[in-house]
Amino acid sequence: MYLSKLRKSSYTFIKVCISIVCLCLCVPSTLSANDNEMKFGVLSLAPPSKIYKNWKPFADYLSKESGMSIKIVAPRGFGKLKKMAENKKVDIFYINSHIFYKLKKSAKAVPIAQMENISNSITSQSDIFVRGDSNINTISDLKGKTIAFVSPMGAGGYLAPRAYLYEQGLSSKDETTEKFTKNLTNSIYDILLGKADAATMCGVNYQLMSKKIDTGELKVIASSGQYPENVLAARSDIANDRIKQLIEIIVNMPNKKDGRSVLEKMKQMKIKRFVEYDAKVEALTKKLLQTGRFEK
């Protein structure tokens, strides 16, 4: 009788184990509770609190239209978001064309949509500016001077203007001192306070900043060539049907009342709308990297 009970208990135990194994094989590797959530990384020079405020309407709209829970992630620094994308810490992200180019090249990201700025373009130029009372009037006058860029990973704040300097015969890396200010406000104040001789930033951003900070003492001495605007992208391993859904929602925002309302608030970030991504713009980034001696 004891042996019979033991056999019965063993049989029951084996059935339970088999059931657990079968269940594990049927359940996806990601818990179902997380299948409906996406982490949205935002590349911005603003403080995290401001990023959340600026991007919450967009995240809420995307949540409502997609049926997913979109959570904003706002790491400080261009490099940190790049690493988060590489390490799959974010699912979708808003990044500049320079970082996107590198992520796509290493098969870490795919495009969702391209930003169109408030000047109705998917490309921009960078302004190079100095104090109005300085003796700097041309690019050649910058030889031996200190130039304030925004970030080593910047597109409009470094890639495009540095490429332009090389085009004009000035080897920025060797013939000037390069410094990085980390944000647009610091770049303007560095010039006003004499901490740098020249600074660069996206021309559209310069116009927007001029409404917040008195730039009357500054003068623009040149503008760079075109560079692609920011990109909404996703990890390369996100399901294609999910990517298509996001593209459909985001590109069609101007066609919906709620979408137009969200986009109207984004103009302060120089965003007019998002359009379908055109891979042809990557040729611009590739050329800028080569011209600015970032890569061969």
C-alpha positions in Angstrom: 0.0 0.0 0.0 2.9 2.3 0.8 4.5 1.6 -2.5 1.2 2.2 -4.3 0.9 5.7 -2.7 4.5 6.4 -3.5 4.0 5.4 -7.2 0.9 7.6 -7.3 2.7 10.6 -5.8 5.6 10.2 -8.2 3.2 10.0 -11.1 1.4 13.2 -10.0 4.8 14.9 -9.6 5.9 13.9 -13.1 2.6 15.2 -14.6 3.0 18.5 -12.9 6.6 18.9 -14.1 5.5 18.0 -17.7 2.7 20.6 -17.5 5.1 23.3 -16.3 7.6 22.5 -19.1 4.8 22.7 -21.7 3.6 26.0 -20.3 7.1 27.5 -20.4 7.4 26.4 -24.1 4.2 28.1 -25.0 4.8 31.4 -23.2 6.9 34.0 -25.0 10.3 34.9 -23.5 8.9 38.4 -22.6 6.3 38.4 -19.9 2.8 39.2 -21.3 2.5 42.0 -18.8 5.4 43.8 -20.7 4.2 43.1 -24.2 1.9 46.1 -24.1 4.6 48.5 -22.9 7.2 50.4 -24.9 10.0 52.5 -23.5 10.4 55.7 -25.5 13.9 57.3 -25.3 14.2 61.0 -26.1 17.4 62.7 -27.2 17.2 66.3 -25.9 19.5 68.9 -24.5 16.7 70.0 -22.0 16.6 68.9 -18.4 14.6 65.6 -17.9 11.7 67.3 -16.2 11.2 69.6 -19.3 11.6 66.6 -21.7 8.8 64.8 -19.9 6.6 67.9 -20.1 7.4 68.5 -23.8 7.0 64.9 -24.9 4.1 63.7 -22.7 1.3 64.8 -25.1 3.1 62.8 -27.9 3.6 59.7 -25.7 -0.1 59.9 -24.5 -1.3 60.2 -28.1 0.8 57.3 -29.2 -0.5 55.2 -26.3 -4.1 56.0 -27.1 -3.8 55.3 -30.8 -1.6 52.1 -30.5 -3.2 50.6 -27.4 0.2 50.3 -25.8 1.6 52.0 -22.8 4.4 54.4 -23.9 6.8 55.3 -21.1 9.2 58.2 -21.6 12.9 57.7 -20.8 15.1 60.8 -20.7 18.8 60.1 -20.2 21.1 63.1 -20.0 23.7 63.1 -22.8 23.7 62.0 -26.5 26.0 59.1 -25.8 23.8 57.6 -23.0 20.8 57.3 -25.3 22.9 55.7 -28.0 24.1 53.1 -25.5 20.6 52.5 -24.2 19.5 51.8 -27.8 22.4 49.5 -28.4 21.7 47.6 -25.1 17.9 47.4 -25.8 17.0 49.5 -22.8 14.7 51.5 -25.0 12.3 50.3 -27.7 11.7 53.4 -29.7 13.6 56.6 -29.7 13.9 60.2 -31.0 17.5 60.8 -32.0 19.6 63.0 -34.3 20.6 61.8 -37.8 24.2 61.3 -36.8 23.4 58.8 -34.0 20.8 57.1 -36.1 23.2 56.6 -39.0 25.6 54.9 -36.6 22.9 52.7 -35.0 21.5 51.7 -38.4 24.9 50.9 -39.8 25.5 48.5 -36.9 22.0 47.0 -37.4 20.8 48.3 -34.1 18.0 50.5 -35.3 15.4 50.9 -38.0 13.5 54.1 -39.0 10.0 54.9 -38.1 9.7 58.5 -39.4 11.7 61.6 -40.2 11.1 64.9 -38.5 10.0 67.9 -40.7 11.0 71.2 -39.0 9.0 74.4 -38.8 10.8 75.6 -41.9 9.0 72.8 -43.8 12.2 70.8 -44.4 13.7 67.5 -43.4 17.1 69.0 -43.5 18.7 72.0 -41.7 21.9 74.1 -41.7 24.1 75.1 -38.8 24.9 78.7 -38.0 28.4 79.7 -37.0 28.2 82.8 -34.8 30.6 85.2 -32.9 30.3 88.4 -30.9 29.3 91.3 -33.1 32.2 93.4 -31.8 34.9 90.8 -32.6 37.3 91.0 -35.5 36.1 87.6 -36.7 34.3 88.0 -40.0 35.2 84.9 -42.1 36.0 81.2 -41.5 39.7 81.9 -42.0 39.6 84.3 -39.0 38.8 81.3 -36.8 42.3 79.8 -37.2 43.8 79.5 -33.7 40.5 80.3 -32.0 38.3 78.4 -29.6 35.0 77.1 -31.2 32.2 75.9 -29.0 30.2 72.9 -30.3 27.3 71.4 -28.6 28.2 67.7 -28.4 30.6 65.3 -30.1 27.5 63.3 -31.2 25.7 66.3 -32.4 24.5 66.6 -36.0 23.7 70.3 -36.3 25.9 71.1 -33.3 29.1 69.4 -34.5 29.0 67.2 -37.5 27.7 69.7 -40.1 29.6 72.8 -38.9 32.9 70.9 -38.6 32.5 69.5 -42.1 31.9 73.0 -43.3 35.0 74.3 -41.7 37.1 71.6 -43.5 35.4 72.5 -46.8 36.5 76.1 -46.3 40.1 75.0 -45.7 40.1 75.2 -41.9 41.2 72.0 -40.1 39.1 72.3 -37.0 40.7 69.5 -35.2 44.2 70.8 -35.7 43.9 74.5 -36.3 41.3 75.4 -33.6 40.5 74.5 -30.1 37.3 72.5 -29.9 35.1 72.6 -26.8 31.7 71.1 -26.0 29.0 73.1 -24.1 26.4 70.3 -23.7 23.5 72.6 -24.5 22.4 75.5 -26.7 22.1 78.1 -23.9 25.7 77.5 -22.8 26.9 77.9 -26.4 25.3 81.4 -26.6 26.6 82.5 -23.2 30.1 81.2 -24.0 30.3 83.7 -26.8 28.6 86.6 -24.9 30.9 86.1 -21.9 34.1 85.6 -24.0 34.6 81.9 -23.1 34.8 81.0 -26.7 35.5 82.9 -29.9 32.8 81.2 -32.0 29.9 78.7 -31.6 27.7 76.6 -33.7 24.1 75.3 -33.6 21.2 74.4 -35.9 20.1 77.6 -37.6 16.4 76.9 -36.8 17.3 76.4 -33.1 19.4 79.6 -33.2 16.2 81.5 -34.3 14.2 79.9 -31.6 16.8 80.7 -29.0 16.9 84.3 -30.1 13.4 84.6 -28.8 14.5 83.5 -25.4 17.9 85.1 -25.1 19.0 88.5 -26.4 21.4 87.6 -29.2 21.6 91.2 -30.4 25.4 91.3 -29.6 26.0 88.3 -31.8 26.5 87.9 -35.5 26.3 84.9 -37.8 29.4 84.7 -40.1 28.5 81.5 -42.0 26.0 78.6 -42.4 27.0 75.0 -43.0 25.8 72.6 -45.7 22.6 70.7 -45.2 22.3 67.8 -42.7 19.2 65.5 -42.0 16.8 66.4 -39.2 16.1 64.1 -36.3 14.6 60.7 -36.6 12.0 58.6 -34.8 13.5 55.1 -34.8 13.1 51.6 -33.2 15.2 48.7 -32.2 15.9 46.5 -35.2 14.4 43.5 -33.5 10.9 45.1 -33.0 8.3 43.2 -34.9 7.6 44.5 -38.4 3.8 44.7 -37.8 4.5 46.9 -34.8 6.8 49.2 -36.8 4.1 49.5 -39.5 1.5 50.4 -36.9 3.7 53.1 -35.4 4.5 54.6 -38.9 0.8 54.7 -39.7 -0.1 56.5 -36.5 2.8 59.0 -36.5 2.8 60.0 -40.1 -1.0 60.5 -40.1 -1.0 62.8 -37.0 -1.8 65.9 -39.1 -4.9 64.2 -40.4 -6.5 63.9 -36.9 -7.7 66.7 -34.7 -5.9 65.3 -31.6 -2.8 64.7 -33.6 -2.7 68.3 -34.9 -3.2 69.5 -31.4 -0.1 67.6 -30.2 2.0 68.7 -33.1 1.1 72.4 -32.5 2.7 72.1 -29.1 5.8 70.6 -30.6 6.7 73.6 -32.7 8.7 75.0 -29.7 11.0 72.1 -30.3 11.2 73.1 -34.0 9.0 70.1 -35.0 6.2 70.6 -37.5 5.3 67.0 -38.2 6.8 63.6 -39.0 7.0 62.2 -42.5 7.9 58.9 -44.0 11.7 58.2 -43.7 13.7 58.5 -46.9 17.0 56.6 -46.8 18.4 58.9 -49.4 19.2 61.5 -46.7 21.8 59.1 -45.2 24.1 60.0 -48.1 24.2 63.5 -46.6 25.4 62.2 -43.2 27.9 59.9 -44.9 29.4 62.8 -46.8 29.6 65.0 -43.7 31.4 62.3 -41.8 34.0 62.0 -44.5 34.4 65.8 -45.1 34.7 66.5 -41.4 37.4 63.8 -41.1 35.2 61.7 -38.7 35.7 58.6 -40.9 37.4 57.7 -44.2 
